[in-house]
Amino acid sequence: MSLPYRIVAAGESALIVEFEERIDPAINARAIACADAIQAASVAGVRDVVPTYRSVAIYFDPLRTDHGTLAAELERAAARPLTPASAAGVAVRIPVCYGGELGPDLAGVAAFAGVPESDVVRIHASSTYRVFMLGFVPGFAYLGIVDRRIAMPRRASPRVRVPTGSVGIAGVQTGVYSADTPGGWQLIGRTPMKPFDPSRAEPFLMKAGDGVQFYPIDRGEYDRWA
């Protein structure tokens, strides 16, 4: 599958490969595959390669990088057809205790959807979400696509502190807070798993391209995990 793209400069030390501007699993798979190909090319002076929902940023040292070589690698990576293998990722299962003090916005999401809270839990936990990108803070994964019935917009006023492990909804996105930070997403539950733990052999629970499945647990099980 070939998708349209363009390569643009972002200053003297960065190039960006841009695909179509929308949230779409196929476009995101292309961006991640492109980033992987650029990393594998090991062009001298490339400092970092960062995939997003629909683009890839390549940061490089202009004094060490041959611009023509890098541009040629970007062209090859961006134009390469997407294979079924590159669109698939690891499935990560995450337990969530929904509602109560751990999910203070569950009732609001249920009211938005016009369904009981139990239906919000069922709908949220019945999908396999794609990790479109990581950002904001280490380990925070932007997941989608949330069922339109429960895709409530973010809060008008963000909270000053959202606890680590909180599971939220913001429109068609869902995610797990990986640190205690401010945040405006609708909080429907919390997981005892840590999205980011530098003491683990693999600090990041999720990476771009993975699939994520949430499943409900009760408060007793949450406390035992925690």
Secondary structure, DSSP 8 states (H G I E B T S, - for coil): -----EEEE-SSSEEEEE--SS--HHHHHHHHHHHHHHHHHT-TTEEEEEE-SSEEEEEE-TTT--HHHHHHHHHHHHHS---HHHH---EEEEEEEESGGG-TTHHHHHHHHTS-HHHHHHHHHTSEEEEEEE-SSTT-EEEE---GGG-----SS-EEEE-TTEEEEETTEEEE--SSEEE-SEEEEE-SS-SB-TTSSS-BS--TT-EEEEEE--HHHHHHH-
